[in-house]
């Protein structure tokens, strides 16, 4: 389980994507975990290296019952970047994560390539209300406020329209440690970033939900007006947790913004690539268990082959960030259909979904394969996909 100790606190994190690609660091909101970004990350896979972590006191990160400030949370993120050897990163945060991003970008401008602030604020009165919420949660747990919170996080009809999206958020919120939640509440109540956000020099995108009662549009407008050159988007039919409720739109805006401010990382992964680099990409796409099993079964005779495909296929080719991993998955599946490579098709079909390919897109790919590779090839591929994915295709 990847943990890193920074500022005396152990933080749980996930780092995936081509090692030569720019890093995008995601910071979660109060009462959530890194899972809140699950529907955003696939849009970035293969073009960016994605760093997600649980804010201290949340998820699998350590809970410390001691007063903190938003600057402490920014120092946590900075320490994580330092510990992972990331010199500069695109920083993305929602609500509390956006506050962390503001503090980091204003204090350490040379470490932030771009800044995306979602459903957040520079100042959130009153201190008394936040302290009262912290006391209530300490006494009764987060379950005491879960219904009121969900009412702020989602528009009125969204929970009935998409229960499969809301239910995990609801359950995660109930499971957040009361002390970890309360400590962060107190930090928000004491926060005032207004005097410092004018120092932010990174290109900044502010995204607000038109129906957000927690951090309404005027709070986002205040941030936009104070950060030089900041852009702002207001999403209709979105409340506070807009990265869940409007995931597709948020992902599209985010990728477009990141691509505009992408720092050059060269011409891809040309030349010699360390084995460890390819191994990381291979595990990220195919899964750690499968890769470890393949390496263990290789033996002395096949070990040079494992070394070759890890360095070349997974290091140089899949490690080249000029094509997103979603595109590479689609191309790979299409070629396996055309060449009638059942084993390799089945190996790549579930990772393709992880890389952002939807069941509908897979269906469309196989239908097109019938035109260019032949009906028998597509017929077999539909059967292979059902063998592997089963109910996931429903």
C-alpha positions as CSV (number, residue, x, y, z in Angstrom):
1,X,0.0,0.0,0.0
2,X,1.7,3.2,-1.1
3,X,2.2,5.5,1.9
4,X,4.6,8.4,2.3
5,X,5.4,10.2,5.5
6,X,5.4,14.0,5.1
7,X,5.3,16.6,7.9
8,X,5.0,13.8,10.4
9,X,1.8,12.4,8.7
10,X,1.5,9.3,6.6
11,X,-0.3,10.0,3.4
12,X,-1.9,7.4,1.2
13,X,-1.4,8.1,-2.5
14,X,-1.7,6.6,-6.0
15,X,0.7,7.5,-8.8
16,X,0.1,6.2,-12.3
17,X,0.8,7.0,-16.0
18,X,3.8,7.3,-18.2
19,X,6.9,8.3,-16.2
20,X,8.0,10.9,-18.8
21,X,4.6,12.7,-18.9
22,X,3.7,15.8,-16.9
23,X,2.3,15.2,-13.5
24,X,-1.3,16.2,-12.5
25,X,-1.8,16.2,-8.7
26,X,-5.4,15.9,-7.5
27,X,-6.5,17.1,-4.0
28,X,-9.8,15.9,-2.6
29,X,-12.6,17.7,-0.9
30,X,-13.6,17.6,2.8
31,X,-15.4,14.3,3.5
32,X,-14.2,12.4,0.5
33,X,-11.2,10.3,-0.6
34,X,-9.1,10.1,-3.8
35,X,-11.9,8.0,-5.2
36,X,-13.9,11.2,-5.9
37,X,-11.7,11.6,-9.0
38,X,-12.4,8.2,-10.4
39,X,-14.5,9.4,-13.4
40,X,-12.1,12.2,-14.2
41,X,-8.8,10.3,-14.3
42,X,-9.5,8.1,-17.3
43,X,-9.5,11.2,-19.5
44,X,-5.9,11.8,-18.6
45,X,-4.5,8.3,-18.6
46,X,-1.6,7.9,-21.0
47,X,-1.1,11.7,-21.6
48,X,-0.4,12.7,-18.0
49,X,1.0,11.1,-14.9
50,X,-1.7,11.2,-12.3
51,X,-1.1,11.7,-8.6
52,X,-4.0,11.2,-6.3
53,X,-3.9,11.2,-2.5
54,X,-6.1,11.2,0.6
55,X,-5.9,14.4,2.5
56,X,-4.7,13.9,6.0
57,X,-7.5,12.6,8.3
58,X,-9.3,11.1,5.3
59,X,-9.5,7.7,3.7
60,X,-6.3,5.7,4.3
61,X,-4.2,8.7,5.3
62,X,-3.2,9.1,8.9
63,X,-5.5,10.9,11.4
64,X,-3.7,13.3,13.7
65,X,-5.7,15.1,16.4
66,X,-3.9,18.4,16.4
67,X,-4.8,21.9,15.1
68,X,-3.8,22.6,11.5
69,X,-4.1,25.3,8.9
70,X,-4.7,25.3,5.1
71,X,-1.0,26.1,4.8
72,X,-0.2,22.8,6.6
73,X,-2.3,20.9,4.0
74,X,-0.4,22.7,1.2
75,X,2.9,21.6,2.9
76,X,1.5,18.1,2.9
77,X,1.1,18.2,-0.9
78,X,4.5,19.9,-1.3
79,X,6.1,17.2,0.8
80,X,4.4,14.5,-1.3
81,X,5.7,16.0,-4.5
82,X,9.2,16.2,-3.0
83,X,9.1,12.7,-1.8
84,X,8.0,11.4,-5.2
85,X,10.6,13.5,-7.0
86,X,8.1,15.7,-8.8
87,X,9.6,19.1,-9.5
88,X,6.6,20.8,-11.0
89,X,3.0,19.7,-11.3
90,X,-0.4,20.7,-12.6
91,X,-2.5,21.0,-9.4
92,X,-6.3,20.3,-9.4
93,X,-8.4,20.6,-6.2
94,X,-12.1,20.7,-5.3
95,X,-13.4,22.5,-2.2
96,X,-10.9,21.8,0.5
97,X,-8.5,20.5,-2.2
98,X,-9.0,23.8,-4.0
99,X,-8.0,25.7,-0.9
100,X,-4.9,23.5,-0.6
101,X,-4.1,24.4,-4.2
102,X,-4.5,28.1,-3.7
103,X,-2.2,28.0,-0.6
104,X,0.4,25.9,-2.5
105,X,0.4,28.0,-5.7
106,X,0.7,31.3,-3.7
107,X,3.5,30.1,-1.5
108,X,5.5,28.0,-4.0
109,X,4.7,29.4,-7.4
110,X,7.7,27.7,-9.0
111,X,6.2,24.3,-8.2
112,X,2.9,24.7,-10.0
113,X,2.6,24.5,-13.8
114,X,-1.2,25.2,-13.8
115,X,-3.9,25.4,-11.2
116,X,-7.5,24.2,-11.5
117,X,-9.9,25.2,-8.7
118,X,-13.3,23.6,-8.5
119,X,-16.2,24.5,-6.2
120,X,-13.9,26.3,-3.8
121,X,-13.4,29.6,-2.0
122,X,-10.6,31.8,-0.6
123,X,-12.6,32.6,2.6
124,X,-15.5,30.8,4.2
125,X,-17.2,32.4,7.2
126,X,-18.0,31.9,9.9
127,X,-15.3,30.4,12.1
128,X,-18.0,29.7,14.7
129,X,-20.2,27.7,12.2
130,X,-17.2,25.5,11.2
131,X,-16.2,24.9,14.8
132,X,-19.8,23.9,15.6
133,X,-19.8,21.5,12.8
134,X,-16.5,20.0,14.0
135,X,-17.9,19.6,17.5
136,X,-21.0,17.9,16.2
137,X,-19.1,15.4,14.1
138,X,-16.6,14.7,17.0
139,X,-19.6,13.8,19.2
140,X,-21.9,12.0,16.7
141,X,-19.8,11.1,13.7
142,X,-20.2,12.2,10.1
143,X,-23.5,10.3,9.8
144,X,-25.1,13.1,11.8
145,X,-24.6,15.5,8.9
146,X,-24.6,13.2,5.9
147,X,-28.1,14.0,4.5
148,X,-27.6,17.8,4.8
149,X,-24.2,17.4,3.1
150,X,-25.5,15.3,0.2
151,X,-28.2,18.1,-0.2
152,X,-25.4,20.6,-0.8
153,X,-23.2,18.3,-2.9
154,X,-25.8,17.3,-5.5
155,X,-28.7,18.9,-7.3
156,X,-32.1,17.8,-6.1
157,X,-32.9,15.2,-8.8
158,X,-29.4,13.8,-9.3
159,X,-29.5,11.1,-6.5
160,X,-32.5,9.5,-8.1
161,X,-31.1,9.8,-11.6
162,X,-27.7,8.4,-10.7
163,X,-27.9,6.4,-7.5
164,X,-24.8,4.4,-8.6
165,X,-22.7,7.6,-8.4
166,X,-24.2,9.1,-5.3
167,X,-24.3,5.9,-3.1
168,X,-20.5,5.4,-3.0
169,X,-20.0,9.1,-2.1
170,X,-22.6,8.8,0.7
171,X,-21.0,5.6,2.1
172,X,-17.5,7.1,1.9
173,X,-18.7,10.2,3.8
174,X,-20.1,8.2,6.6
175,X,-16.8,6.3,6.8
176,X,-14.6,9.4,7.2
177,X,-12.9,9.5,10.6
178,X,-14.8,12.1,12.8
179,X,-11.5,13.5,14.2
180,X,-9.9,13.8,10.7
181,X,-13.0,15.6,9.4
182,X,-13.3,17.9,12.5
183,X,-9.6,18.9,12.3
184,X,-10.1,20.0,8.6
185,X,-13.3,21.8,9.5
186,X,-11.4,23.9,12.1
187,X,-8.8,24.7,9.4
188,X,-11.4,25.9,7.0
189,X,-13.0,28.1,9.7
190,X,-9.6,29.8,10.3
191,X,-8.7,30.2,6.6
192,X,-8.4,33.5,4.8
193,X,-6.5,33.2,1.5
194,X,-7.8,36.6,0.2
195,X,-4.5,38.5,1.0
196,X,-2.3,35.9,-0.8
197,X,-4.1,34.6,-3.9
198,X,-3.0,37.6,-5.9
199,X,0.5,36.2,-5.8
200,X,-0.5,33.1,-7.8
201,X,1.3,33.3,-11.2
202,X,0.3,29.9,-12.6
203,X,-2.4,29.8,-15.3
204,X,-5.6,29.2,-13.4
205,X,-9.0,27.8,-14.3
206,X,-11.9,28.2,-11.9
207,X,-14.9,25.9,-12.3
208,X,-18.1,26.6,-10.3
209,X,-21.4,24.9,-10.1
210,X,-24.4,27.1,-11.0
211,X,-26.4,25.4,-8.2
212,X,-23.7,25.1,-5.6
213,X,-25.0,26.4,-2.2
214,X,-21.7,25.5,-0.4
215,X,-19.3,27.6,-2.5
216,X,-21.7,29.6,-4.7
217,X,-20.7,31.4,-7.9
218,X,-19.8,34.7,-6.2
219,X,-17.1,33.0,-4.3
220,X,-15.6,31.6,-7.5
221,X,-15.9,35.0,-9.1
222,X,-13.9,36.5,-6.2
223,X,-11.0,34.0,-6.8
224,X,-11.1,34.7,-10.6
225,X,-10.9,38.5,-10.0
226,X,-8.0,38.2,-7.7
227,X,-5.8,35.8,-9.6
228,X,-4.2,37.5,-12.6
229,X,-5.4,36.1,-15.9
230,X,-7.6,33.4,-14.3
231,X,-10.4,31.9,-16.4
232,X,-13.8,30.8,-15.1
233,X,-16.5,28.4,-16.2
234,X,-19.9,28.0,-14.6
235,X,-21.4,24.6,-15.1
236,X,-25.2,24.4,-15.3
237,X,-27.1,21.7,-13.4
238,X,-24.1,21.2,-11.0
239,X,-24.0,21.6,-7.2
240,X,-20.9,21.3,-5.0
241,X,-19.4,17.9,-5.9
242,X,-19.3,18.8,-9.6
243,X,-16.4,16.4,-10.4
244,X,-18.9,13.6,-9.8
245,X,-22.2,15.1,-11.0
246,X,-20.8,16.6,-14.2
247,X,-17.7,14.3,-14.6
248,X,-17.7,14.2,-18.4
249,X,-17.9,18.0,-18.7
250,X,-15.4,18.6,-16.0
251,X,-12.9,16.1,-17.6
252,X,-13.3,17.7,-21.0
253,X,-12.7,21.2,-19.7
254,X,-9.8,20.0,-17.5
255,X,-8.0,18.2,-20.3
256,X,-8.4,21.1,-22.7
257,X,-6.9,23.5,-20.0
258,X,-4.1,21.1,-19.2
259,X,-3.2,20.7,-22.9
260,X,-3.1,24.5,-23.3
261,X,-0.5,24.7,-20.6
262,X,1.4,21.5,-21.1
263,X,5.1,21.9,-20.6
264,X,7.3,20.1,-23.2
265,X,8.6,16.8,-22.2
266,X,10.4,16.0,-25.4
267,X,9.4,13.8,-28.3
268,X,8.1,10.9,-26.3
269,X,10.0,7.9,-25.0
270,X,12.7,7.5,-27.6
271,X,16.0,5.9,-26.8
272,X,16.9,3.6,-23.9
273,X,14.2,3.2,-21.3
274,X,14.9,1.8,-17.8
275,X,13.3,-1.5,-17.1
276,X,11.6,0.0,-14.0
277,X,9.9,2.6,-16.2
278,X,8.3,0.1,-18.5
279,X,7.4,-2.1,-15.6
280,X,5.4,0.7,-13.9
281,X,3.5,1.4,-17.1
282,X,2.9,-2.3,-17.7
283,X,1.5,-2.8,-14.2
284,X,-0.7,0.4,-14.5
285,X,-2.4,-0.9,-17.6
286,X,-2.5,-4.7,-17.1
287,X,-2.6,-4.9,-13.4
288,X,0.1,-5.7,-10.9
289,X,-0.9,-9.4,-10.3
290,X,-0.9,-10.3,-13.9
291,X,2.5,-8.7,-14.6
292,X,4.1,-10.3,-11.5
293,X,2.7,-13.7,-12.5
294,X,4.1,-13.3,-16.0
295,X,7.5,-12.4,-14.7
296,X,7.5,-15.2,-12.2
297,X,6.6,-17.8,-14.8
298,X,9.1,-16.6,-17.3
299,X,12.1,-18.5,-16.0
300,X,15.7,-18.1,-17.2
301,X,14.9,-18.9,-20.9
302,X,12.1,-16.3,-21.3
303,X,13.5,-13.6,-19.1
304,X,15.2,-11.7,-22.0
305,X,11.8,-11.6,-23.7
306,X,10.2,-10.2,-20.6
307,X,12.9,-7.6,-20.4
308,X,12.4,-6.7,-24.1
309,X,8.7,-6.2,-24.0
310,X,8.8,-4.3,-20.7
311,X,11.4,-1.9,-22.0
312,X,10.2,-1.6,-25.6
313,X,6.4,-2.1,-25.6
314,X,5.7,-0.7,-22.2
315,X,8.5,1.7,-21.7
316,X,9.0,3.3,-25.1
317,X,5.7,2.8,-26.8
318,X,3.1,2.9,-24.1
319,X,5.3,5.4,-22.3
320,X,5.2,7.9,-25.2
321,X,2.6,10.5,-23.9
322,X,1.8,11.7,-27.4
323,X,-1.1,9.2,-27.6
324,X,-3.5,8.9,-24.6
325,X,-3.8,5.4,-23.2
326,X,-7.5,5.3,-24.2
327,X,-6.5,5.7,-27.8
328,X,-3.7,3.1,-27.5
329,X,-6.3,0.6,-26.0
330,X,-8.7,1.1,-28.9
331,X,-5.9,0.7,-31.4
332,X,-4.6,-2.4,-29.7
333,X,-8.1,-4.0,-29.6
334,X,-8.8,-3.2,-33.2
335,X,-5.5,-4.8,-34.3
336,X,-6.2,-7.9,-32.2
337,X,-9.6,-8.3,-33.9
338,X,-8.1,-8.0,-37.3
339,X,-5.3,-10.5,-36.6
340,X,-7.6,-12.8,-34.7
341,X,-5.5,-12.7,-31.5
342,X,-7.9,-14.0,-28.9
343,X,-5.5,-14.2,-26.0
344,X,-4.1,-10.7,-26.5
345,X,-7.6,-9.2,-27.1
346,X,-8.9,-10.7,-23.8
347,X,-5.8,-9.5,-22.0
348,X,-6.4,-5.9,-23.1
349,X,-10.2,-5.5,-23.0
350,X,-10.7,-4.9,-19.3
351,X,-7.7,-2.5,-19.1
352,X,-9.3,-0.6,-22.0
353,X,-12.3,0.1,-19.7
354,X,-9.9,1.3,-17.0
355,X,-8.3,3.6,-19.6
356,X,-11.6,5.3,-20.3
357,X,-13.1,3.2,-23.1
358,X,-16.9,2.8,-22.5
359,X,-19.0,-0.3,-23.3
360,X,-20.6,1.7,-26.0
361,X,-17.3,2.7,-27.6
362,X,-16.1,-0.9,-27.5
363,X,-19.3,-2.0,-29.2
364,X,-18.8,0.7,-31.9
365,X,-15.2,-0.4,-32.4
366,X,-16.3,-4.0,-32.9
367,X,-19.0,-3.0,-35.4
368,X,-16.5,-1.0,-37.4
369,X,-14.1,-4.0,-37.3
370,X,-16.7,-6.0,-39.1
371,X,-16.4,-3.6,-42.1
372,X,-12.7,-3.5,-42.3
373,X,-11.5,-6.8,-40.8
374,X,-14.5,-9.1,-41.7
375,X,-17.7,-10.3,-40.1
376,X,-16.1,-13.5,-38.7
377,X,-13.4,-11.5,-36.9
378,X,-15.9,-9.2,-35.3
379,X,-18.2,-12.1,-34.4
380,X,-15.4,-13.7,-32.5
381,X,-14.5,-10.4,-30.8
382,X,-18.0,-9.9,-29.6
383,X,-17.8,-13.4,-28.0
384,X,-14.4,-12.7,-26.5
385,X,-15.6,-9.4,-25.0
386,X,-18.6,-11.2,-23.4
387,X,-16.3,-13.9,-22.1
388,X,-14.2,-11.4,-20.2
389,X,-16.6,-8.6,-19.2
390,X,-19.9,-10.5,-18.8
391,X,-22.3,-8.3,-16.9
392,X,-20.1,-5.2,-17.2
393,X,-21.4,-4.9,-20.8
394,X,-25.0,-4.6,-19.7
